[in-house]
Amino acid sequence: MKQFYCLLTLLLLCISHTATATGICWYDGSGPVKLYVPEKASMVVKVASQMFSDDMLAVTGRKSITVPEKNATIVLTQLDRASAAQRRQLSAKGIDIKKLESLTDGFSIITDNKKIYVTGTNGRGTAYGLLELSRQAGVSPWVWWGDVVPQPQNRLAIPHGYATMQGASVEYRGIFLNDEDWSLRPWSYRNYDKSDFGNIGARTYKRIFELLLRLRANAIWPGMHTGTKAFFRTEGAKAIADSCGIVIGTSHCEPLLRNNVDEWNHKERGAFNYITNKDAVQKYWIERLKEVKDSEGGNMFTIGMRGIHDGSMEGVRTMDEKHNALQQVINDQQALIGKYIGKTEQQMQVFVPYKEVLEIYERGLKVPEYATLMWCDDNYGYITRLSNADEQKRKGGGGVYYHLSYWGRPHDYLWLTTTQPGLIYNEMRQAYNHNVRKLWIVNVHDPKVAGYDLELFLDMAWNIDCVNGSTIGSHYNNWLCRQFGNEAGNAVFNGMKEFYRLCGQRRPEFMGWSQVELDKKLYQRGLSPVIDTEFSLTEFGNELDRYLYRYNTVCNAVAEAEKLIRPELKDAYFAAIKYPVFAAAAQARKTLEAQRARSFAKGSTNKDMFTGNPSLYAACAKSQQAYQEIRSLTNYYNKTMSAGKWDGIMHMRPRDLPVYAAPSLPTLLTDTEIDEWLAKGKKTNSVRPLSHNDIIAVNACRYTSASPGTETIDMLGHSMKAVSLQKEGSLTYEFSTETEGDATLYTALIPTQPNDGGDLRYAVSIDGGDETVISLKEPFRSERWKKNVLRGQSLRTTPIHISKGRHTLTIRALDQHIVVDQWMIDFKPGRKFYLIPTE
């Protein structure tokens, strides 16, 4: 049934919202939409009603009005505050009350006797149901954050007999505002919430909560970086969260809703040490528990303890000491929650076994059965651990903390949001299949920039069946159509799929081929951290040019599709599509053209020596121009787009890392010289045809046969169609070669993690011969793991000998979570390249 509702929702994304003459008309062009809101409804229903009224103003030119039930076209009912008589009336109209009440934050929409009845299980469900009508009227969830101006309508109707019943697949669904220093926070205090200087203000949080409501989310971990004022010290923020039905939680290092970075005062409270300063720490926690008791929006209590800045717990050294201390903390926290909040087992509690806390947990730490075990990815989108068979039976269930942005090693990605949709699907579907269905939180540095990836994550949390491996592309295409109209959405879709491929091959933030910890060491030695990439200027028809050419085709597709959208959507299109594509393309061009220039200049030390090498000057010109383009695009985003509404939210150099800096070139050109050499440089390099004489390169989805349970996942991997295998499942490929001799077999897999605690092995064999077993399991932050997550692939080599003629290759999964992307047989020894040339 959920799959049916998902397909219906996807259909509604792309259809024209100009209603037909049939059905129940809820706006006829002559008067405002009439809405009945129960007096006893929760505050979140009243907030949603105001949002709906604003939506109707945007769509119809008139705000909706609230009227008595008998005069209303749209009738709201909140079941948990409805009378027995109201429930009987709804049941008589055909609503399965028992089924509806079994849903999490559920709602029903039906038509009956010229009225539309929106019934929610609770306040949130009722709000979601009403905002579903906004969606059907053509209002995108990104109407404010994305400036997606809805198409005006002169009539709105819903078919006779229309009925939908929806509820959440995951109980708590939300975001963690993190690493907000270069986007959300400066935009808030400089531009939107100026009354709260230096902070993310309550007005900003209200806009975030409204977005969460539109995306059917219900939880947030507020910003907590050094310099960001604690959420509970932000006047009015918690009250607004309560009014929007948003549950407040905190990250793994912030127990019992306290922001230690901003709220623990060493001078007043002493050390944050439970061993030596237990009374002060407990008093600190009790203060917050008293403050949040009976919050209408709800509370999420993280239990356990770490150091203030996410370091190890203070006052303990050995593993036994850490285990005993953490056990005492958890036990004492249960007593505090029971005393100051209420029945302990009924409170939403979260334990995050992260870093060394996982080791302590696995030593036998006793976490209350009703607490949720929250697992993490490796910060790059690959989940490291999920609930085992016993943990899946826990009353508190499981959760996932997932990243769409990250500050840390080996390299940040805090500029654009480019995680492949297929990866989000693969990892979160696995989590759900492991009964991790209590809590999903996703890390975003800015909800605006997170865009489609954020919506996909929350769509899956709302309805896990809304996508499968083969429909991810369709889901994205429908999103583009809803945002920018059918014509433009369909026109730009293939280009944007290619954009996700290019970013999967190398994120824009990773184009410098550097690592943040190495950068620091090089700076200290007075050396530049800029190094050449692994893109080859000679192999496979010049793969550096091939990569840039593909970016250029994406930019052309984006520019062409822009001509098809309504003028009032130009800003929305620039922010969500044009800026990330053009900026990422310029980042690649800046980096790779600088590499080309340095290759031409090797051995030369004087500018005059370059006179006979026009290609060098053309490369320098292209690299410098690309850097200027990023600056210009960013300036337009902040200063011109949407009349300056988003000034300060886009930063082209978060953390001022070297990858974002002006290019390192053999010579710098003036603006005039750049223009001259750009004109000349068009003929200095071009993409050459691929030669396949000495290689066989194949995308994994081109298999000859596959075992049952194999799933091809759209928009994942360098191939954009990576193949997931069940344990003991296999893929077989038939191929022919006219070459005989020693060769290298390259197998490229998605760098997943053995999240069931075991190994991550696969085997390869030629013509049914002996298998070679390969393990993808890597220690966290090992050098190979770093290379894997930066590349988006784990590339392994196997020496083989091949004769002329027909052959078979078999790849067999020996463990769970094996996802195959590409393979290649190469007869040229020691070839230096980056991408397997399957195109």
Disulfide bonds with the S-S distance in Angstrom:
none
